[in-house]
Amino acid sequence: MNILLIEDEELAVRKLSKLLQEIDPTVQIVGSTASVRASINFLKSQPAPDLILMDIELADGQSFEIFEQTPVESPVIFTTSYDEYALKAFKVNSIDYLLKPIKRHELEASLAKHKRLLDRPNTQDRVVFDSLVQQLRQQLQPTEHRKRFLVRHLTQWMPVEVSDIAYFFSEEGVSLFRTKTNQKFSIDYTLDELESMLDPTQFFRANRQFIVDIGAVQQIHPHFNNKLKLTLKPASEHEVLVSRERATDFKKWMGK
């Protein structure tokens, strides 16, 4: 099977190539491109590969732009660090969607799914459609967001309203939050769990370490490698960066 890798991180390309070879030694990596432009040039000039593994955030934009500028005849497995693109991914040639860091058993399952679809090509549209419908239903279900948390304070328990929290963060494996009055409390949830509990119009996952309230963002500074550096109120003891992958969505969120 001939596979094209569209990925802008060299280390990720090496790891993915190694993982593919371990799963199926007959796999041939026919190319690796790191940008929208390079991917378009490859697809226009080379035979269509059997499969494309495609990162969503590339050096010069989102990989969805590739589909707008050239026909993509190959099935695609999307890869990314964030799952917010899932619905958009399924509108193109996607047969699966993997979150980084990619796990071997998940990649094996995706390759097996690709093989099944090759054996029964008329089922692909049905699979994609069913997946899209299922995700749409989940998206449209009303979500009940947390209003408060119960936290330990000295020898007592006390409720803290979510509206009084400036940001959540992790520190040495412990999840904490800081209130708008600059009090710090630990909390028995991971940031991933907290992200699903909070109103996304009010809180934003800036990176793996921070979830910030919109009112806590005082200043936004351009930073190296297309990241954003935030000044929060109350001030954080740690540098708060919005990752390159999230910078565009963060600016849209702040502008609502």
Backbone bond lengths (Angstrom), bond angles and torsions (degrees), N, CA, C in turn:
res aa  C-N    CA-C-N  psi(-1)  N-CA   C-N-CA  omega(-1)  CA-C   N-CA-C  phi
1 M - - - 1.465 - - 1.530 109.34 -
2 N 1.323 116.68 130.76 1.456 122.92 178.79 1.524 109.65 -93.08
3 I 1.335 116.49 126.88 1.460 121.48 -176.11 1.522 110.19 -125.69
4 L 1.321 115.53 134.73 1.459 122.24 172.95 1.528 107.99 -102.74
5 L 1.338 116.67 131.51 1.458 121.91 176.34 1.526 108.99 -102.90
6 I 1.315 116.23 123.23 1.472 121.57 174.97 1.522 106.09 -112.95
7 E 1.325 115.23 101.73 1.477 121.74 -170.85 1.522 108.24 -158.12
8 D 1.334 117.37 132.70 1.468 119.63 -174.40 1.530 113.87 -97.85
9 E 1.323 117.94 3.18 1.460 119.87 176.78 1.531 108.85 -109.85
10 E 1.319 115.85 118.86 1.467 120.86 -174.51 1.525 111.73 -60.11
11 L 1.338 116.83 -40.00 1.464 120.24 179.97 1.528 110.31 -63.21
12 A 1.322 116.60 -40.03 1.464 120.64 179.23 1.524 110.49 -65.10
13 V 1.329 116.85 -37.58 1.468 120.84 177.82 1.520 110.02 -61.90
14 R 1.338 116.36 -45.17 1.472 119.95 -178.72 1.525 110.96 -64.70
15 K 1.316 116.48 -44.36 1.465 120.11 -179.41 1.519 111.47 -64.38
16 L 1.334 116.43 -43.00 1.454 120.73 -178.99 1.523 110.94 -66.64
17 S 1.319 116.50 -41.29 1.469 120.48 178.02 1.528 110.62 -60.58
18 K 1.318 115.96 -44.75 1.466 120.48 179.73 1.521 110.78 -63.61
19 L 1.321 116.59 -42.72 1.459 121.07 -179.22 1.528 111.04 -63.82
20 L 1.317 116.82 -42.09 1.469 120.65 178.72 1.524 111.26 -62.95
21 Q 1.326 116.93 -41.97 1.465 120.80 179.89 1.516 111.08 -65.87
22 E 1.335 116.89 -35.72 1.466 120.00 178.60 1.524 110.62 -68.10
23 I 1.320 116.75 -38.01 1.461 120.90 -179.12 1.520 111.31 -72.97
24 D 1.339 115.55 -42.92 1.467 120.57 -177.91 1.526 109.25 -144.51
25 P 1.322 118.25 100.33 1.470 121.19 -178.18 1.525 113.76 -61.68
26 T 1.330 118.28 -16.05 1.468 120.07 179.99 1.522 112.26 -82.49
27 V 1.319 117.95 -6.10 1.465 121.36 -179.50 1.527 110.15 -65.30
28 Q 1.308 116.22 136.61 1.457 122.85 175.27 1.528 109.05 -117.28
29 I 1.339 116.64 120.45 1.462 120.68 175.41 1.523 107.11 -83.60
30 V 1.322 116.89 106.86 1.467 120.74 -173.67 1.510 112.77 -86.53
31 G 1.334 117.06 -9.04 1.449 119.06 178.72 1.515 110.98 177.00
32 S 1.336 114.23 163.29 1.456 121.00 176.52 1.516 107.98 -142.93
33 T 1.332 117.32 123.69 1.457 121.68 179.70 1.523 109.57 -123.75
34 A 1.341 115.38 148.76 1.467 119.80 -172.84 1.519 113.73 -114.36
35 S 1.333 117.45 1.16 1.463 119.59 -176.63 1.519 110.73 -144.03
36 V 1.310 115.48 165.05 1.466 120.79 175.80 1.524 109.67 -60.70
37 R 1.325 116.02 -47.62 1.467 120.67 -176.99 1.529 111.62 -61.02
38 A 1.334 116.48 -47.72 1.466 119.96 -178.90 1.523 111.12 -64.44
39 S 1.317 116.94 -35.74 1.474 120.73 179.94 1.518 110.65 -67.13
40 I 1.324 116.21 -42.03 1.465 120.05 178.03 1.518 110.59 -62.63
41 N 1.323 116.55 -44.08 1.468 120.38 179.08 1.520 111.56 -61.33
42 F 1.340 116.66 -41.02 1.463 120.40 179.22 1.531 110.10 -63.71
43 L 1.330 117.16 -48.31 1.465 120.75 -175.86 1.526 111.97 -66.53
44 K 1.316 116.91 -28.07 1.469 120.36 178.45 1.526 112.71 -78.99
45 S 1.330 116.11 -25.88 1.466 119.54 -172.59 1.524 114.75 -107.15
46 Q 1.353 117.34 -13.65 1.455 120.43 -175.29 1.531 110.65 -119.34
47 P 1.345 116.62 157.56 1.467 118.83 174.77 1.525 110.77 -59.98
48 A 1.320 116.84 147.82 1.459 120.92 -179.75 1.525 110.48 -63.02
49 P 1.323 118.47 127.99 1.476 119.86 177.10 1.525 110.67 -71.27
50 D 1.315 115.83 166.01 1.466 120.03 177.54 1.525 111.60 -69.54
51 L 1.333 115.70 -29.12 1.463 120.76 -176.51 1.513 109.10 -155.92
52 I 1.341 116.27 147.20 1.465 121.91 174.93 1.524 108.95 -121.07
53 L 1.332 116.37 129.95 1.461 121.26 168.62 1.521 106.46 -101.98
54 M 1.315 116.80 117.47 1.454 121.42 -165.91 1.531 111.80 -126.98
55 D 1.333 115.64 117.53 1.458 120.05 171.68 1.527 108.42 -71.70
56 I 1.320 117.09 146.73 1.465 119.57 -177.19 1.524 111.65 -82.30
57 E 1.339 117.40 -42.54 1.459 120.51 179.77 1.525 109.26 -94.41
58 L 1.342 116.44 114.17 1.455 121.89 -179.74 1.522 110.55 -112.41
59 A 1.326 116.13 176.96 1.457 120.80 -173.50 1.529 112.66 -60.95
60 D 1.322 117.24 -31.20 1.472 119.71 -175.50 1.528 113.08 -120.17
61 G 1.310 118.22 18.18 1.463 119.88 177.43 1.519 112.03 146.80
62 Q 1.324 116.28 -169.95 1.455 121.81 179.10 1.524 110.17 -88.22
63 S 1.319 116.09 142.77 1.462 120.32 -175.45 1.525 113.06 -66.68
64 F 1.341 118.84 -14.86 1.460 120.00 175.59 1.529 111.27 -58.95
65 E 1.336 116.33 -26.08 1.464 120.62 179.81 1.526 111.07 -63.29
66 I 1.330 117.51 -26.74 1.468 120.73 -179.77 1.524 109.98 -59.71
67 F 1.344 115.95 -42.65 1.466 121.01 -177.39 1.531 111.58 -67.60
68 E 1.324 116.77 -24.08 1.458 120.66 -179.40 1.520 111.74 -80.88
69 Q 1.350 116.77 -17.49 1.466 119.43 -172.99 1.522 114.43 -113.90
70 T 1.340 116.58 -12.50 1.468 118.56 177.24 1.525 109.69 -156.73
71 P 1.330 118.10 147.70 1.467 119.42 176.05 1.527 110.68 -64.10
72 V 1.320 116.60 136.07 1.462 121.63 176.19 1.522 106.94 -115.24
73 E 1.324 115.65 107.01 1.458 120.79 -174.60 1.524 112.46 -86.81
74 S 1.313 117.53 -16.44 1.465 121.45 -175.00 1.526 111.14 -89.90
75 P 1.331 117.33 147.96 1.475 119.60 170.46 1.525 109.83 -67.14
76 V 1.324 115.28 154.83 1.462 120.96 -172.25 1.527 110.74 -128.53
77 I 1.328 115.88 137.74 1.460 122.41 165.77 1.518 106.37 -109.72
78 F 1.326 116.84 115.86 1.458 120.60 -179.93 1.526 110.62 -82.83
79 T 1.328 115.60 146.37 1.465 121.13 174.91 1.523 108.10 -131.77
80 T 1.318 116.91 143.03 1.459 120.94 176.59 1.507 110.01 -168.57
81 S 1.326 116.28 168.25 1.460 121.17 179.06 1.512 112.69 -86.00
82 Y 1.323 116.87 -14.08 1.461 120.91 -175.35 1.508 110.50 -129.87
83 D 1.330 116.06 146.37 1.460 120.07 -172.62 1.519 113.93 -96.75
84 E 1.351 118.74 8.20 1.455 120.19 -175.84 1.528 113.37 -71.37
85 Y 1.335 117.13 -13.90 1.458 120.85 -176.51 1.526 112.96 -92.10
86 A 1.328 117.20 4.63 1.462 119.71 -170.53 1.514 112.86 -57.48
87 L 1.313 118.40 -48.06 1.456 120.51 -177.08 1.526 110.99 -62.53
88 K 1.329 116.17 -43.91 1.461 119.27 -179.82 1.524 110.68 -64.81
89 A 1.331 116.88 -36.24 1.461 120.42 -179.96 1.518 111.16 -61.83
90 F 1.337 117.79 -40.58 1.453 120.76 -176.17 1.528 112.92 -72.78
91 K 1.333 118.09 -8.67 1.459 120.35 179.28 1.524 111.50 -82.16
92 V 1.342 116.41 -11.94 1.460 118.73 177.39 1.523 108.57 -109.23
93 N 1.322 118.37 -143.47 1.463 120.44 -170.90 1.521 114.48 -84.01
94 S 1.307 118.22 18.74 1.455 120.12 -170.01 1.521 112.96 -67.36
95 I 1.334 115.52 134.10 1.466 119.99 170.23 1.519 110.62 -106.65
96 D 1.335 115.96 -12.57 1.458 118.70 176.34 1.520 109.23 -166.74
97 Y 1.341 114.46 175.78 1.452 121.79 -171.62 1.523 107.20 -149.61
98 L 1.330 117.62 113.81 1.461 122.24 -175.15 1.520 110.86 -115.36
99 L 1.325 116.09 134.51 1.454 121.24 176.75 1.523 109.99 -91.90
100 K 1.326 115.68 138.01 1.465 120.94 175.91 1.523 109.78 -78.44
101 P 1.319 118.50 150.84 1.471 126.67 -5.86 1.524 110.86 -69.88
102 I 1.317 115.99 134.88 1.463 121.44 -173.88 1.523 109.60 -72.27
103 K 1.304 115.18 128.62 1.467 121.24 -179.97 1.531 109.63 -94.00
104 R 1.309 115.49 144.92 1.466 120.71 -175.84 1.526 111.84 -56.91
105 H 1.335 117.59 -46.95 1.461 119.09 -175.30 1.528 111.13 -66.36
106 E 1.341 117.90 -30.42 1.461 120.22 178.45 1.533 110.74 -72.50
107 L 1.335 116.22 -39.71 1.464 119.83 177.29 1.530 110.39 -66.24
108 E 1.323 117.00 -41.18 1.469 120.69 176.42 1.527 110.65 -58.35
109 A 1.336 116.22 -42.35 1.464 120.19 -179.91 1.520 110.67 -65.16
110 S 1.337 117.39 -37.98 1.466 120.85 179.02 1.526 111.39 -66.40
111 L 1.318 116.59 -41.41 1.464 120.04 178.55 1.526 110.94 -66.48
112 A 1.336 116.02 -37.76 1.463 119.77 176.74 1.523 110.59 -65.43
113 K 1.318 116.84 -38.65 1.465 121.07 177.06 1.528 110.69 -63.16
114 H 1.322 115.51 -41.00 1.466 120.30 177.33 1.519 110.72 -60.00
115 K 1.328 116.76 -43.54 1.464 120.44 179.07 1.525 111.72 -63.46
116 R 1.331 116.88 -41.70 1.469 119.85 178.73 1.517 111.28 -62.45
117 L 1.319 116.53 -39.27 1.464 119.95 179.97 1.530 111.36 -68.67
118 L 1.339 116.27 -31.99 1.465 119.36 175.53 1.519 110.73 -66.74
119 D 1.329 115.17 -38.50 1.463 119.75 179.68 1.526 111.61 -70.60
120 R 1.349 115.64 -28.76 1.474 120.38 179.92 1.526 109.02 -132.34
121 P 1.329 117.19 69.06 1.460 120.99 -172.18 1.522 113.88 -59.41
122 N 1.328 118.48 -27.57 1.458 120.10 -178.29 1.520 112.84 -71.92
123 T 1.335 117.11 -8.30 1.472 119.38 -179.78 1.517 112.13 -92.46
124 Q 1.325 117.93 -8.73 1.463 118.75 -173.32 1.522 112.23 -62.09
125 D 1.336 116.98 -46.59 1.456 119.13 -179.23 1.513 111.29 -59.89
126 R 1.337 116.12 -38.16 1.460 119.88 -179.27 1.542 110.62 -65.80
127 V 1.342 115.83 -42.00 1.461 120.28 179.72 1.515 110.43 -61.75
128 V 1.336 116.50 -48.01 1.458 120.95 -179.64 1.519 110.67 -62.44
129 F 1.335 116.75 -44.85 1.460 120.55 -178.65 1.520 110.90 -62.87
130 D 1.334 117.55 -46.21 1.461 120.69 -179.95 1.530 111.54 -61.21
131 S 1.335 116.03 -40.42 1.461 119.23 178.61 1.517 111.00 -63.87
132 L 1.320 116.17 -42.54 1.460 120.96 179.83 1.522 110.75 -63.17
133 V 1.322 117.31 -45.77 1.460 121.04 -179.89 1.522 110.91 -60.84
134 Q 1.330 116.18 -43.68 1.465 120.36 -179.29 1.522 110.49 -61.42
135 Q 1.326 117.28 -44.14 1.447 120.14 -179.60 1.525 111.26 -68.61
136 L 1.324 117.03 -38.16 1.455 119.73 177.55 1.526 110.98 -61.49
137 R 1.316 116.31 -41.58 1.465 119.52 178.72 1.523 110.69 -61.09
138 Q 1.324 115.90 -42.02 1.462 119.39 178.93 1.520 110.79 -64.71
139 Q 1.335 115.90 -39.09 1.455 119.61 -179.53 1.518 111.59 -66.95
140 L 1.340 117.00 -35.44 1.454 120.97 -174.34 1.520 113.65 -84.35
141 Q 1.324 117.03 -12.21 1.456 119.25 177.75 1.529 109.33 -66.89
142 P 1.332 117.65 133.29 1.466 118.95 178.92 1.524 111.11 -61.31
143 T 1.312 115.30 136.00 1.456 120.86 -177.31 1.518 110.13 -107.03
144 E 1.307 115.29 131.57 1.460 121.02 176.63 1.519 108.39 -95.00
145 H 1.327 117.17 113.53 1.450 121.04 -177.54 1.529 110.48 -91.95
146 R 1.330 115.06 151.29 1.459 120.04 -179.97 1.520 111.18 -63.70
147 K 1.331 115.42 139.53 1.466 120.83 177.99 1.525 111.61 -101.81
148 R 1.335 116.29 -27.61 1.459 119.79 -177.55 1.530 109.56 -158.17
149 F 1.332 114.79 163.47 1.456 122.10 175.22 1.528 108.72 -127.79
150 L 1.311 114.79 146.55 1.459 120.84 175.91 1.523 107.84 -99.89
151 V 1.345 116.23 121.83 1.463 120.25 -174.72 1.519 109.89 -128.11
152 R 1.319 114.56 157.85 1.457 121.14 177.83 1.531 109.54 -82.27
153 H 1.343 116.52 130.58 1.460 121.58 175.74 1.519 108.20 -133.41
154 L 1.330 115.46 109.74 1.466 121.72 -174.58 1.530 108.76 57.84
155 T 1.326 117.69 -117.16 1.467 119.98 -178.26 1.526 112.09 -101.22
156 Q 1.316 117.36 9.57 1.454 120.76 -174.97 1.525 111.15 -125.34
157 W 1.321 113.66 168.52 1.454 120.67 169.96 1.517 107.96 -104.55
158 M 1.328 116.60 144.26 1.460 119.43 178.62 1.524 110.12 -142.83
159 P 1.337 118.19 143.80 1.463 121.02 177.03 1.528 110.36 -83.53
160 V 1.325 115.55 142.21 1.467 121.48 175.09 1.523 107.85 -126.00
161 E 1.318 116.55 123.52 1.456 120.95 179.33 1.532 109.74 -69.52
162 V 1.326 116.03 139.24 1.464 120.36 178.33 1.525 110.68 -59.81
163 S 1.322 116.64 -33.89 1.465 120.85 179.64 1.525 112.82 -64.68
164 D 1.342 116.95 -14.58 1.472 121.10 179.17 1.526 112.27 -95.97
165 I 1.332 117.98 1.01 1.467 121.72 -176.02 1.527 110.29 -96.87
166 A 1.337 115.67 130.99 1.466 121.28 -179.94 1.526 112.01 -87.01
167 Y 1.323 116.99 -40.89 1.464 119.80 177.70 1.521 110.92 -166.07
168 F 1.324 114.55 154.12 1.458 123.90 172.78 1.529 107.47 -104.89
169 F 1.322 117.37 148.36 1.461 119.36 178.37 1.528 109.47 -156.58
170 S 1.312 115.15 163.42 1.465 120.57 177.21 1.515 108.66 -113.24
171 E 1.332 114.70 145.84 1.457 120.84 -176.94 1.515 108.24 -148.75
172 E 1.339 115.12 112.85 1.468 121.08 -178.95 1.522 111.65 53.56
173 G 1.318 116.59 42.98 1.455 121.83 175.72 1.512 114.76 82.17
174 V 1.331 117.93 2.75 1.462 121.87 -179.93 1.523 109.49 -110.98
175 S 1.332 117.25 136.72 1.461 121.67 176.22 1.520 109.76 -89.80
176 L 1.323 115.03 135.00 1.460 120.41 -179.40 1.520 109.29 -138.56
177 F 1.322 116.50 168.63 1.458 119.99 167.81 1.516 109.44 -139.96
178 R 1.327 115.06 155.91 1.456 121.81 176.65 1.516 108.30 -117.90
179 T 1.321 116.01 131.54 1.459 120.02 -178.87 1.523 110.23 -82.90
180 K 1.318 115.50 169.04 1.462 120.71 179.35 1.520 111.83 -68.76
181 T 1.342 116.77 -15.51 1.465 120.99 174.65 1.525 111.54 -97.59
182 N 1.340 115.94 14.50 1.468 123.64 173.28 1.528 114.07 70.34
183 Q 1.321 117.10 33.11 1.458 120.98 170.83 1.523 108.59 -97.93
184 K 1.333 116.33 143.68 1.463 121.01 -178.17 1.522 109.76 -116.43
185 F 1.344 115.95 132.40 1.460 121.82 179.96 1.519 109.57 -134.25
186 S 1.309 115.95 147.74 1.468 120.27 171.68 1.524 108.45 -87.61
187 I 1.338 115.25 157.53 1.461 120.07 -176.90 1.516 109.24 -144.76
188 D 1.323 116.97 143.48 1.473 121.28 -171.92 1.522 112.81 -90.63
189 Y 1.327 117.03 47.08 1.463 122.07 174.60 1.527 107.97 -137.46
190 T 1.320 116.22 149.31 1.463 119.54 172.28 1.525 108.72 -77.28
191 L 1.328 116.67 163.70 1.465 119.28 177.47 1.530 111.22 -64.82
192 D 1.331 117.29 -32.88 1.467 119.97 176.34 1.521 110.34 -62.27
193 E 1.320 117.05 -42.74 1.464 120.86 178.63 1.534 110.38 -67.01
194 L 1.321 116.25 -42.46 1.462 120.07 -179.85 1.525 111.59 -62.94
195 E 1.332 116.22 -39.08 1.461 119.97 -178.90 1.523 111.49 -57.99
196 S 1.328 116.79 -37.81 1.466 120.65 -179.62 1.526 112.37 -75.29
197 M 1.332 117.61 -17.49 1.464 121.35 -178.82 1.525 113.17 -89.68
198 L 1.328 117.35 -20.79 1.452 121.76 -169.44 1.527 112.19 -96.12
199 D 1.321 116.21 152.31 1.460 123.05 177.93 1.524 108.84 -69.16
200 P 1.343 118.91 116.23 1.470 120.58 -176.28 1.527 113.74 -68.35
201 T 1.325 118.19 -13.96 1.467 119.03 174.09 1.531 111.08 -79.45
202 Q 1.330 116.31 -16.51 1.463 121.08 -177.45 1.526 112.67 -107.29
203 F 1.345 116.75 -31.96 1.463 121.20 -177.35 1.526 110.22 -123.12
204 F 1.344 115.48 145.74 1.468 121.42 -178.16 1.518 109.39 -132.69
205 R 1.338 116.20 134.30 1.469 121.71 176.81 1.530 107.58 -81.69
206 A 1.328 116.13 97.96 1.461 120.60 -176.54 1.520 111.84 -69.85
207 N 1.327 115.94 -37.89 1.464 121.77 179.95 1.523 107.56 -163.90
208 R 1.308 117.25 -168.01 1.466 119.82 -176.68 1.532 111.80 -69.82
209 Q 1.328 117.49 -16.02 1.463 120.63 -173.65 1.532 113.37 -105.99
210 F 1.334 118.64 -19.80 1.464 120.18 -172.03 1.529 112.81 -133.01
211 I 1.340 114.92 138.95 1.459 123.99 165.84 1.526 105.85 -122.37
212 V 1.327 117.13 121.23 1.467 119.87 -171.43 1.526 111.49 -114.50
213 D 1.336 115.11 145.35 1.456 122.28 172.78 1.524 108.45 -80.71
214 I 1.311 117.09 143.83 1.459 120.81 -175.15 1.525 112.01 -61.92
215 G 1.338 116.26 -32.08 1.455 119.53 -179.71 1.515 114.13 -76.82
216 A 1.345 117.13 -13.35 1.462 120.65 -179.59 1.525 112.73 -85.25
217 V 1.328 117.50 -12.36 1.466 121.59 -177.33 1.530 108.79 -82.44
218 Q 1.332 115.97 111.14 1.465 121.24 -178.25 1.523 112.80 -95.47
219 Q 1.336 116.58 -40.27 1.463 120.91 -179.23 1.524 109.71 -143.44
220 I 1.335 115.09 150.29 1.463 121.91 178.84 1.525 107.54 -127.74
221 H 1.322 116.74 122.03 1.457 121.24 -176.48 1.529 110.59 -118.17
222 P 1.345 118.40 136.53 1.470 119.46 171.65 1.519 109.80 -60.52
223 H 1.332 116.20 143.89 1.457 120.87 -176.86 1.526 108.99 -135.90
224 F 1.299 115.39 169.28 1.461 122.20 -178.24 1.526 111.97 -55.34
225 N 1.351 115.44 142.79 1.466 122.93 174.81 1.531 112.39 62.04
226 N 1.336 116.01 37.34 1.467 122.92 175.26 1.527 114.02 66.03
227 K 1.314 117.12 18.29 1.453 120.45 173.52 1.525 109.72 -84.20
228 L 1.323 116.09 170.55 1.458 121.79 175.20 1.517 108.66 -122.74
229 K 1.320 116.10 139.62 1.463 120.80 177.57 1.523 108.52 -107.46
230 L 1.342 116.57 129.69 1.456 121.41 -175.08 1.525 111.42 -105.75
231 T 1.320 114.97 140.70 1.453 121.70 167.07 1.524 107.06 -104.18
232 L 1.327 116.04 120.41 1.457 120.94 -175.67 1.526 110.78 -107.47
233 K 1.298 115.04 157.06 1.459 122.41 173.43 1.524 108.68 -130.01
234 P 1.370 116.37 119.36 1.466 129.02 -1.24 1.534 112.15 -63.57
235 A 1.311 115.65 157.38 1.460 120.59 -177.55 1.524 111.12 -64.02
236 S 1.324 114.99 145.03 1.456 120.73 177.13 1.518 110.24 -92.93
237 E 1.323 115.35 147.66 1.464 120.46 176.22 1.523 111.29 -76.54
238 H 1.336 116.59 -13.02 1.460 121.67 -178.23 1.529 109.80 -116.10
239 E 1.318 116.00 153.15 1.456 120.94 173.90 1.527 108.80 -66.24
240 V 1.322 116.69 133.58 1.465 120.85 -177.82 1.525 108.47 -114.38
241 L 1.309 115.70 110.02 1.464 122.13 -179.27 1.517 110.08 -115.41
242 V 1.317 115.54 140.48 1.465 121.03 169.71 1.515 106.57 -92.65
243 S 1.306 117.51 123.50 1.452 121.47 -176.46 1.526 111.15 -61.89
244 R 1.302 115.01 156.11 1.461 120.47 179.92 1.516 111.71 -55.53
245 E 1.355 116.44 -39.44 1.462 120.60 -178.41 1.527 112.25 -64.67
246 R 1.334 117.08 -26.71 1.454 120.99 -174.34 1.522 113.25 -103.68
247 A 1.333 118.02 -5.46 1.463 121.13 -172.12 1.527 112.55 -60.63
248 T 1.322 117.93 -44.98 1.468 120.81 -179.12 1.517 110.87 -63.76
249 D 1.327 117.06 -45.10 1.465 120.12 179.10 1.519 111.64 -65.48
250 F 1.334 116.34 -35.03 1.463 119.63 178.73 1.526 110.59 -63.67
251 K 1.322 116.76 -44.58 1.467 119.82 -179.53 1.528 111.00 -64.57
252 K 1.318 116.47 -37.81 1.468 119.18 175.27 1.524 111.35 -64.39
253 W 1.339 115.61 -41.82 1.468 121.22 179.62 1.527 110.91 -62.32
254 M 1.317 116.76 -43.36 1.469 120.98 -179.68 1.538 111.48 -68.23
255 G 1.334 115.80 -24.99 1.463 119.18 -176.81 1.500 114.63 -89.32
256 K 1.343 118.16 -2.53 1.454 120.77 -178.34 1.522 110.97 -67.65
